[in-house]
Structure formats: C-alpha cells, structure tokens
Amino acid sequence: MKKGDFFWLAGLAAFIIILVFPASREIFVKFTAKHAYLGGFIKFFILATMGELLAVRIATSDWDIPKGLPYRAF
C-alpha cells in the first residue's frame, strides 16, 4: 500500500464515522433535511470525488489527480 492509500481510506473512514455516531449523524441528517439541495451537493461532491480518485488509482496504479477535477466537481 502506498501513502496515498492511507489518506484515501482515512477520508472514507471520516465520512463513515460521521454517519455511525448518533450525535454527528443527527446533525448531518438535520442539515440535510433543512438544506436538501446543499446537503445532497456536498455528499455527491465528496463521494464522487473519492470515486474518481479511486478509479484513477485502480487504472494507473498511482495516485494522480485527473485533469479538470475541480471543474467537474463544481
């Protein structure tokens, strides 16, 4: 495993931890319920970006940030 693998896993673990603990999950759910579009955009931004980075890692065996990632993210 490379150093980037640990960073990617740490990001995924942080997102999972937010959803596992009841206190932080409640805040997350309330925010998403109150601001549905913004909450959905944030979730999509995080998970899609992580998926894009993982796809590049699998395809090239190296952690490269794809060209145009910021443009596709927004």
The 8 nearest C-alpha neighbors of each residue, nearest first, counted from 0:
[[1, 4, 2, 5, 3, 60, 61, 6],
 [0, 2, 4, 3, 5, 61, 62, 6],
 [1, 3, 4, 5, 0, 6, 7, 62],
 [4, 2, 6, 5, 1, 7, 62, 0],
 [5, 3, 7, 1, 2, 6, 8, 0],
 [4, 6, 8, 3, 7, 2, 9, 1],
 [7, 5, 9, 3, 4, 8, 10, 2],
 [8, 6, 4, 10, 9, 5, 3, 11],
 [7, 9, 11, 5, 10, 6, 12, 4],
 [10, 8, 12, 6, 7, 11, 5, 13],
 [11, 9, 13, 7, 8, 12, 6, 14],
 [10, 12, 8, 14, 13, 9, 15, 7],
 [11, 13, 9, 15, 10, 14, 8, 16],
 [14, 12, 16, 10, 11, 15, 9, 17],
 [13, 15, 11, 17, 12, 16, 10, 18],
 [14, 16, 12, 18, 17, 13, 19, 11],
 [17, 15, 19, 13, 18, 14, 12, 20],
 [18, 16, 14, 15, 23, 19, 24, 20],
 [17, 19, 24, 15, 16, 20, 14, 23],
 [20, 18, 16, 17, 15, 21, 24, 23],
 [19, 21, 22, 23, 18, 24, 17, 16],
 [20, 22, 24, 23, 25, 19, 18, 17],
 [23, 21, 25, 24, 20, 26, 17, 27],
 [22, 24, 26, 25, 17, 21, 20, 27],
 [25, 23, 18, 27, 21, 26, 22, 17],
 [24, 26, 28, 22, 27, 23, 21, 29],
 [27, 25, 23, 29, 24, 28, 30, 22],
 [26, 28, 24, 30, 25, 29, 23, 31],
 [29, 27, 31, 25, 30, 26, 32, 24],
 [30, 28, 32, 26, 31, 27, 33, 25],
 [31, 29, 33, 27, 28, 32, 34, 26],
 [30, 32, 38, 35, 28, 34, 29, 33],
 [33, 31, 29, 35, 30, 34, 28, 38],
 [32, 34, 30, 31, 29, 35, 28, 38],
 [35, 33, 31, 37, 32, 36, 38, 30],
 [36, 34, 31, 38, 32, 37, 39, 33],
 [37, 35, 39, 38, 34, 40, 31, 41],
 [36, 38, 40, 39, 34, 35, 41, 31],
 [39, 37, 31, 41, 35, 40, 36, 34],
 [38, 40, 36, 42, 37, 41, 35, 43],
 [39, 41, 37, 43, 38, 42, 44, 36],
 [40, 42, 44, 38, 43, 39, 37, 45],
 [43, 41, 39, 45, 44, 40, 46, 38],
 [42, 44, 40, 46, 41, 45, 47, 39],
 [45, 43, 41, 47, 42, 46, 48, 40],
 [46, 44, 42, 48, 43, 47, 49, 41],
 [45, 47, 49, 43, 48, 44, 50, 42],
 [48, 46, 50, 49, 44, 43, 45, 51],
 [49, 47, 51, 50, 45, 46, 44, 52],
 [48, 50, 46, 52, 47, 51, 53, 45],
 [51, 49, 47, 53, 48, 52, 46, 54],
 [50, 52, 48, 54, 53, 49, 47, 55],
 [51, 53, 49, 55, 50, 54, 56, 48],
 [52, 54, 56, 50, 55, 51, 49, 57],
 [55, 53, 51, 57, 56, 52, 50, 58],
 [56, 54, 58, 52, 53, 57, 59, 51],
 [57, 55, 53, 60, 61, 62, 54, 59],
 [58, 56, 54, 60, 55, 59, 53, 61],
 [57, 59, 55, 56, 60, 54, 61, 53],
 [58, 60, 61, 56, 57, 55, 62, 63],
 [61, 59, 56, 57, 58, 62, 55, 63],
 [62, 60, 56, 59, 63, 55, 57, 58],
 [61, 63, 56, 3, 64, 55, 60, 52],
 [64, 62, 65, 61, 55, 56, 52, 59],
 [63, 65, 66, 62, 52, 68, 55, 67],
 [66, 64, 68, 63, 67, 55, 52, 51],
 [67, 65, 68, 64, 69, 70, 63, 71],
 [66, 68, 70, 69, 71, 65, 72, 64],
 [67, 69, 71, 70, 66, 65, 72, 64],
 [70, 68, 72, 71, 67, 73, 66, 65],
 [71, 69, 67, 68, 72, 73, 66, 65],
 [72, 70, 68, 73, 69, 67, 48, 44],
 [73, 71, 69, 70, 68, 44, 48, 47],
 [72, 71, 70, 69, 44, 68, 40, 67]]
